[in-house]
Each structure stands twice: as C-alpha cells, then as structure tokens.
Amino acid sequence: MANTKSAIKAARKSARLTTRNRAVQTRLKTLHKKFEQAVAKGDLEGIKAAGSLYASAMDRATKSGVVHRNAAARAKSHIAKHSRPKAAAAAAAS
C-alpha cells in the first residue's frame, strides 16, 4: 500500500489511466479486425471506411499517449497500402 500522499494519488491515477488505456487498446484491436476482414473480402469501399475509422482511432490513441507515434505511423501505412486500388498498386510496384 502507498505510504505518502503523492504515492496514494499516483496509485489512483495509475488505476484510472490503466482502465482508459485498456479500453482504447480494445477498441483499436476491434477496428483492426474489422479492417482486416474488409481486406480479406476485397471490398474497396469497406476497406476505405474501416481504414478511416482505424486511422482516426490510432491518431487519437497516439495523441493521448496510449500508442507510440511510430506504431501509429506503421498502422496508417498498412491502411494506405490496402486502400489503393489493385491496378494502381500494381503500377506502383513495377
């Protein structure tokens, strides 16, 4: 148990932030799964919609310090890669 006033406050703060962080991470996982399902189906409109929601949630999580900015950049790059039409992606690869 915490002994000082500051340690007691830090323990309260840690519990509150842990709860928030867990909720944000759960939401990110859910959005990522929805995005991957849209990619598996090959539905370009679904990919763009799910990707937009996922990227927005990643930006908000980065802003609040739940996700590192490089991890968010990697995820957004993954979204962009799958959001391009196949013909444009093939042309860019060659």
N, C-alpha and C positions, 0 to 999 in steps of 0.2 A: 504494500500500500504506500502511496505517496506521502511524504512527511511534511513538505513545505507547501505554502500557498501556491507558489508557482508550479510545483510538481503536480498538485491537485488539478490546477487549471489545465496544465499540459495533458494530463490523463483524460480530462473531459473533452478537450479539443481533439485529441487523437481518436477517441471513440466516435465523435461526430464526423470527422473527416474520413475515417475508415468506412463508415456507413455510406457516406456520399460517394466515395471512390468506388466502392463495390457496386453501387447502383449504376454508376456511369460505365464501368467496365462491362457489366452485364448487358447494358443497352448496346454498347459497341459490338459485343460478341453477336448479339441478336441481329443487328444491322449487317454485320459482316456475313453472317449465314444467309440472310435474305439476298444480299448482293451475289454471293457465290451461287445460290440457287438460280438466280436470274441469268448468270453467266452460263450455267450448265444447260439451261433451257435454250439459250441463244436468242432470247428476246431483247432486241436492242433498246426498245422503249423502256422495258422493265429494268434493264441494266442501268440506263441513264437515271431513272427515277430512284432506284435503290442506291446507286452510286452517289447521287446528290445528297441524299439523306445521310449516308455513311460519312461522306467527306465533311458535311456540316457538323455532325456529331463529333468527329475527330478534331475539328478545329476548336470546338467548344471545350473538349476534354484537354486539349493542349493549353488553351488559354487558362484553365483552372489548375493546371499542373498535374493532371491525372496521367497524361500520356506525354512522353518526350516528343519534342518537335520533330526529331529525325524519324521517329516511328510513325508519326502522322504523315510526314512527307512521303515515306515509303508506301503507306497505305493509299494515299491520294495518287501516287504514281501508278500503283496497281489498278486503281479505279480508271484512271485516264487510259491506260493501256487497253483495258477491256471495253471502254466506252466508244472507241473508234470503230467505224465500220470495217468489216473484214477486208474489203477491197483497198481501202486507204492504208490499212495496216500492212497488207502485202506489198503495196507500192513503197511504203516507207522502209520495209525490211530489205528490199533489193536495191 
